[in-house]
Amino acid sequence: MPPETTPGTTPEDGATPSPARDGHAAGRVTLRADLRAAVPDATAAVLVTAAVFVFLWARMGSGDSATVAVMPFMDDPGTYWMYLLSQAFGWSGLLWAWGTVVLGLLLSGPRLDRSPVPRQVLERWHRTTSLTTMALMFAHALMFAAELVRYETELAWLKRLWTGFADSFVPGWYDSGTGQIALPIGQAALYLAVPLGLLFYVRNRIGATTWRRLHRFVIVVYVLSVWHTLLYGTNVWYGEWPRTVLWLLQLPVAVLLLVRLLRPARRAERLGAPGRRAGGSLPGWALRAAGRVVAGAVVVGILVVVVSGHDGGRQRPAEAPASSPHEKETE
């Protein structure tokens, strides 16, 4: 998601950019320009998605897929290719979300004086990966809906379309198994990601301070995305090494978040002493201090999960379940 600085400002002072001769802010970034700049990034995302799709197809075809272990009826990739494509979009979306969050934390943390890549370039990458992430998240949900439409063969077409849409996009509608919890979490991530990401392009209207306050909730979007994956990603369903690797990938994010909280670029966000001007009001100081404690606890928690191997995964059953976890709808 876009960083917590405005083009033409320094993260230290937060000053607004000086107006150009035409009345617009100097160096103003527009959504149209970023969409054009995102084409190479989106192309790379499509290629990664295609590679993941081929890998998942091969695993399903060979019988080694964890998805098939969870749902044995899905042993035909030719039939369930839309589900595989949904999975592929989901994994590339999570990868791109990881990248854009890492970039955002780097940009909003301590100054990058020794960075080999100019700050302006990092900001552009951050914005384009954010746009690509939103598109991948939507494609993930759309292909899941398409698979449900294909699956519900006992319903009339209009009913199938509504069921697929409602199960995929209406929170609380899906009523089967783990999806009753996991799908609303994923839907919340999608519905928060879009406005929080696009608010960057109207920050001059809503005010930089308001935008920065709202933008901090982007980390919530990422947490929801990872939580959705851990709950519902059949490829990391069991407590085996793929799930542990997913946990391990969260360590850089947690460490960067902790560093960003301990050493924020903006003076107003530094902890200081409670009650003083630099430290702000006592409630605000307590909230910032609590945030640092929580971030530190998350780092420790992830390390404990990875080292201990107790990552919340299910035990692989001796005998696979015989039926689909989502029964077909009937008229």
N, C-alpha and C positions, 0 to 999 in steps of 0.2 A: 504494500500500500504506500501511497506517497509519503515522504518524510515530513517531519515536523518542522520544516523550515520553508520559507517562501522564497522563490527565485528572486534574487536581488537583495536578499537580506543575509545577515550573518546569524548563526544560531545563538550567538552571545547576546545580541541586543534585541533581536526580534523586530527591528524597525521595518517599516513598510518601504517598498522600493519607490524611488523617485519617478514621477510621471514622465513619460516621453512626450515629444512634441505633438504627437497625434492624440494626446489625452489618455492613452493607455499606459499601463505599467510597463516599465522597461523590462524586457526579457520575459514578458508574460507567457505562460504556458497554456495552451488550449487543448481541449480534448481531441479536436480534429488532428492537430499536429502529432499528438501522442499516439493516436490510432495509426497514423501513417508510420511513425517510428516503431510501432509494435509489430509490424509485418514480419521482420526477420525473427523476432522472438516467438511470435505465434507459429511461424513456419517450423522453427525448431521444436516447439511443443507438439505440433502435429506429427513430426517425425518420431519423437520420443513416444508419443501415444501409439503410433503404428508399430514401433518396435516392441512395446509392452504387450500390445494386442497379439502379435505373432508369438511372443513368448508364452502368453497365457493359452493361446490356441494349441501350441505344441504340447504344453503340460497337460491340458485337458484331453487331447487326443491320445497321449501316452498313458493316461490313467494316473499320473503322478500329481495331478492338481489337488491342492487342498480344498478347492471349491467342490470338486467331485467327491472328496472324502466327506464333506459336510452335506452335500446334496447329490447322492449317487445318480439320480435321474438325469443330471446334467452331464452325461458322459458323451454327448454328441455336440462338438463345437460347431458343426454346420447348422444345427438347429438353434443353439443358444448363443450365436455370434453377437447379437445385440447386447446380451448380458456381459459378454467378454469385453465388448467395446465400452460399455458403461464402466466396467472395472478399470480398463486402460485409461480412460479419461479421468477417473477418480485418482489413480496413482500419479499420473502426470500433473493433475491439478494440485495434489498434495505436495509434490516436488516443487512446483512453481510457487506455491504458497510459502513453503519453507525458504525458498530463495528470496522472495520479496520481503519476508519478515526479517531475515538476516540482514538484507541491505538496509531496511528501515532502521533497525537497531544500531547498525554501524553509523548511519548518518545522523541519528539523534543522540548518540553517545559522545564520548570524548572526541575532540577534534582529530580529523584524519590528516594531519600535516605530512606524514610520511607515506601516504597512500600512493602507489604507483599509478593509480587511475584517478584523474581529476574528479573533484566532488561533483561538478556539473554532469559528468558522464554517469557517475553512480546514481545521481538523482533521476536521470532519464531512464536508466535500467530499472530502477525501483518502480517508476511509474508504468513502464511498459510491461514489466512482469506482473504488476498488479492487474492491469487490464487483461492480460492473457489468463491469469488465474481465474478471474471472474468468468471468462468465456469457457474455460475448462470445467469449472464447477457446474455451469448451466448445462454443458454437453453431457456431463456425467449423469445429472438428474434426468435429462431428456431421453437418453438412451435407456435408462432404467424404466422410464415410463413406456417407451416403445416396446421393450421386452414384455412388460406386463400386458400391453395391448395384444401382442402376439400370443401370449400365454393363455389369456382368458377366452378360449375358443368356444365356450358354452354360452357366451353372452352375445347379444346383437351388437352390431358395430358401434352404434352411438353409445351404448352402455359400456362397451369395451374401452372406447376412447375416454369416457368420463372416469371409469374405474382406474385406468392407467394414469390419467392426469391427477386425480384426487389422491391416489396412493403415493404418488411421487412428489406432489407440490402442496398438498393441503396438510398442515400439521395435525397429527392425531387421527388421521383417516385410516392409515395402514394399521391393521388390527391383528397382525400375526407375529408371534415369536419375539425375538430380540428387536425386530424392526419397529415395534411399538415405541421403543425408546430411542433407538439409533436413528431412525428416519427423521423424527422431529429435530434431533440435534443437528443432523446434516442440513435440514431445511433452514434452521435458525442461522447456521453459518452462511448459507447462500443469501438469505434475505438481509443479513447484516452486512455482508461483504459488499454488495452492490452500492447501497447508499453511502457507506463509509468510504469506499474507494472513489466514488464520483463526486463527493462533496469537495474534494480538492479543487475541482474546476470551477466551483462557485464560492471559493473561500473569500474572494474580495467582496462578495455580497453579504455573506453571513459574518464576516470578521475573522481575522487570523486567530484570535484567542478562542473563539467558539469552535473553529475548525480544529485547532490543536486539542482541545478538550475532548471533542468527539472522536478524533483520530486515534486517541489512546486505546479505544475499545477494539481496534483492529486485532490486538493480541487475543482478545476474546474469540474472534472469528477463527483464528488459527487453532486455539485450544479446542474449540468445538469441532473443527475439521479432524484433528487428530483423534479426539474422543470418538467421533463417528466411525473413523476407520478402525480403531481398536475394538469397538463393539460389533461392527457389521462387516468388516473386511474379511471375507472367508479365506483369503490368502494368508492372513495373520490371525486366524481364528484360534489356532492351537498354540499352546505355550512352547513354541519351538524357536529356532534361531531367527526366522524372518520377523517375528514379533519383537524379539530382543533387539534386533537391528533398528526397528522402527523407534523403539524407546531410546536407543543410543543416539539416533539422529536428533532427538529433542534436546540433548545436552548442550550443543552450541547455542541453540536459541535461549535456553534458560540462563546460560552463563552470560551471554550478551545482554539479556534483559537485566540481570543483576548488575553488570558493569554500567549499563545505561542509567539505572536507578542510583547507583553509588556515585557516579561521575557524570551527571547530566550536562549537556552543552549549555543549556540556558541557566543563568544565575538564579532565576526565580524558582527553579525546580530543585536547587541544592538544599540539603537538609538544614544546615546551619544550627543555630541554637533556638530552642522553643521560646516563643514569646517575643523574640527580637525581630527587627525588620527583615533580616536575611532569612530567618527561619519561618516567618509567617505566624499565623495564629496557632494556638495550641492544638485545636482539632485538625488543622491542615498538616501541622508537623507530625502529629500522631499517625495520620493516614499515610503520609509519605514514609514514615519509619516502618509502619506495618507492611507496606508494600515491599520494602527492602528485605524484611524478615521473611516474608512469604516467598520471595524470589530465591533467597538463599536456601530455604527449606525445600523448594522444588528441585534445585540443583542437587542437594543431598539425596532427596527422594529418588531421583532418576538414577543416580549412582548406585543406590542400594538395590533398585530394581534390576539394573544390568548385572551387577556383581552377584546378587543372590539367585538370579534366574526366576524369581517369583514375579512374573510380569502380567498376571491376570489372565493368562490364556487358559483355554479349556483343555482338558485331557483328551487326546485322540481316542475315541471309543474302539474297543476291540472289533465290534461289528458296526458298520455304517448304518445310519437311519434309512428306513425303507421308503419313506415318502417325502414329498416336498414340504418344507416348513410353511409354505403359503398355499393353502387349498384354493382351488379354482372357485370363482364366484358362480352362482347359478341364478337364473331368472326368478 
